[in-house]
């Protein structure tokens, strides 16, 4: 079977013709650096879409196989199977010079990378393609992006879910169907470059223990230390630095690697040394003591106030409210205290995969006076940045969703000046999508969107500054939330999505609470950066495992070089429960002009619930300045 249908004209077969290696692994858990691969299947497919090879095997991991109720692989079934190092050579030969394909490809790629590292071998993969990310671009009218759901949508039979070989055969059918849709929409493939992985990168790092107490403020001369105080040390010390830190942590102090206005005290024997920490302490008025006084004060540290534990009570159900739009003036800069969050608009739905059925949203009403674009997804082409941004804002005001790329869910296209010259117009014409000028947004017609474009559960559309409560079925948030940022593909510069885990002072507790391309996972694995393609990155966070000290997670983006977000245009964010969930909320952020960094979203605690806010606040400085503002120790 050909990978690309011949029922329509494809302008450039080279964009879709590759040697593919389709992979599925079953694992003993979800953390690649800790858990092991239990079974693996690989199917190779040529550029013409024909299968060229197939291999599958069970593996003896030498450890507990984990959730047997999910994968069915008991110790007895795995007994006598080969170890990974015994089949690594054969798997490597099948992956060599091919694009690795998997559903949630970073998961499979990371597990294989660790297994190859343990076998003292390189993972021979230079590019990968995630069918989950590809279908997020295609945006089919499915309620989620699970392998089984997409298989049913594309008409591919699935016999044994969580069987590696059967899942890989299903994946082959989904790849073929997804590539046909990508060709129909003229979408670029979200290929991810995979640089060689050095073994040292796979050495597990023990998670640091967050301080259990709130920061009581600065040390007052003559008064004792109090649990929760933020303490930094700089310069040479008579006692080993590790000993001082260990004793302080044991006493309940919060040891920091940098100085900010929230630091309680700086410990140094050389206050005039001119170190970066000493200079910052002087500028911020932070008290300074020497090592001798610090050790004396450590002998009598007063009790502190413990952080509140993660609440698990079910939030009362409130009537839906309209989301307030928060302007730039209301959004606090990164070094300032957070402004009070606006009231949230509750999501009237349960999270998928949470053990309870998700209630359907009401069908979008068509022709209402206040939300005539409800249920529609509108793509704006052409115009200068300010005009296009204003048009997208108007679409959201009218109840619609503003698209940034052509996808199967787009129902309408608004053409501004120069829009006819957009490269996507030929596809839009072939798809016979309705075309409108700017006047349509003044009084849009009330025709119903095509049935194929509607899901049983459309994402909640958030304006800039809008806030929602994340649903808490059974009294707890979904185990993991995925906040995905996407943008129009760029060729001249790269965009990096990052995350900061912040305490009540809007500061990181450790430098490791800054998640970025160089450190894509927190030490405990609770927050991870995932790359789905050159125009999509995701922050995955486990809300139930975040320490009580973490009050907020800020998701931001930065541009490498001199480019600005005004050049990039709109950035779309979507929040979904689980890696394969359809977004429950979506926002399009495009107010930036000259900014090089942008706060995209905040996920924060408010009483018994977690909330999501679409921010869209930009800054002219680079990522290093943004990180310093949150207390990350960045070298000058």
C-alpha positions, 0 to 999 in steps of 0.5 A: 500500500502506498503511503500517499493516496493517488486520489489527489495531486501531491505537489512534492512526493519528496516531503513524505517519502522516507525509509521508516522504522515503526517502533512500539515498546511495552515498559515496566513503568513510565520513567525511562531512566528508571524503568525497563523495556519488557517487549519491543516491536519494529516494522520497517517500511520503504518510501513506497509504503511497502513493508520491508521487515518485521521483528518483535520479542519479549525481553527479560528486564531483570526487575519487577515488570510493573503494571501487569494489568496493563501489558499482561507481561508477567514474570513467568512470561518474561522468564527465558526471554533475551535481555536487551543487550542480546537483541540491541544489534538487530534492533539497531540495524533496523533503525539505522538510516531510517526515521523512527516512528512511534505514537508519543515518539519521545517516550519510545525514543527515550526508553530505547536510548537508555536501553542502548546506553546500558548495553554500551551502544549508541542509538542509531537514530538521527530523526524521529516522527511522532504520529501523535504530534502529526495528528495534532497538526492534522487535527481530525474530529476525534475526542482524543488522540489515543492509538485506538481512537485514531485507528477507529477513525482511520478504519484500521483494525486493532486486535490486541491493545498493548501488544507491541507487535499489534500496536506497531501494525496498527501504527503502520496503518495510522501513519499511512492515513495520517500522511495522506491527510498531511498531503491533503492539507499540504502540511510539513512533517514534524520531524525531530532531529535526534542528536547522539545521546552520550551515556553520561546524560543517562546517569540518574540524579537523586531528586533534591528534597524541597523545603517543607516550610514557607519563607518567613522573610528576612533574618532580623539582626539579633533574632534566630533563624526560622525554618523556611528561611532562604539562605545562600552561601558564597565564597570560601568556607572553613567547613565543607560547603556540602556539610554546611548545606546538609546541616542547614537543610536538616534544620529546615532551612531552604538552601538557595543557589542564587540571591534574590529580593526574597533571600533571607540571609547571605552567608559569606566570610568575604562580604567585600569579595564582589561575587555576583551573590554579594553584589546582589545582596548589597543591591537588594538589602539582604542581611549578610552574616559570616560562617561562624554566626551561621553555625551559631544560629543553626543551633537554635532554629525556630519552628516554621509554618509548613506548606499546605499539602496538595488538596484533594477535596472536590471543588464545588460546582459553580455556574459557568462564567465569562472569562475576564480578559486581563491586560498587560498591566495586570500581569505581574513581571517575573520579579514581582509578586503575582497579581491576584488571579481573576475568577476562573471559568469552570470547565463543565467536563471530567478529564478523560482517562480519570476513571469516570465518563466525561460528560458531553458539552452541549452542541454549539448553538448557531446563530446566537447574538453573542457567540455566532462563531461558536463551534467554528475554527477560523484561520486568518491569512495576510495582513500586518501583525497588528491587524491579524492579531485584532482579527483573531481576538475578534474571532474569540470574542464571537465564540470561535477558535482562532487557528494558526495553521491549516488543519482538518478542523478549520471551518472558515478562512478570513483573508486580510490584505495579501492573504490571497498570496499565502502558499496555503491558498491552493489547498484552501481552494481545493478543500472548498473552505468558505472565504471571508473578508474582514467585514464578516467579523462585524456581522458573521453569517450564522451557518452551521459548521460542517458536521465532520469538523465538530467533536462531541467535546470541543475545546474551551476557548480561552482569551488572553488572560482567561482562567479556568479550573482544571477538572478534578474527577474523584476529588483529584486532578488528572495524574498528568497535564500536557501544555502544548505550544505550537506555532507556524513553522519557522526556518530562520530561528528556533523557539524554545519552550521552558518551565519554571517551578515556583514557590510562594515568592515566585522563585525557583527552589533549586536551579533544577526547577528550571526546565529547558532544552539543556535540562528537559526533566526535573530531578524527580521526573514530575515536569518534563519538556517534550519535543513533538516537532520543530513547531511544537513543544510540550510541558508535561507535569504531574500535578499530584507529585509536585511538592507542596512548596511548588505553588505555580508552574510557569510555561514560557517561550524564548526565541534564539537570536535577534528575532521577535515574537512579532515576526513569529506571529500567533502561538497556540497553547492547548491543555490536555489531560494525558499525552493522548488527550484532546485539549480541554482548553485552547488559547491563541496568543499573538499580542507580542511585537518586539518581545523575545521572551513570552509567558504563555501559561500559568498552572497554579494552586488556588485553594483545593484546585489547580487553575490554568491561566493563558498569559501572553505577556512578552518581554524584550530581554532574553531567556537568561534575564527571565530565568534570573528574575525567577531566581535561577543562578545563570552565569554572567 
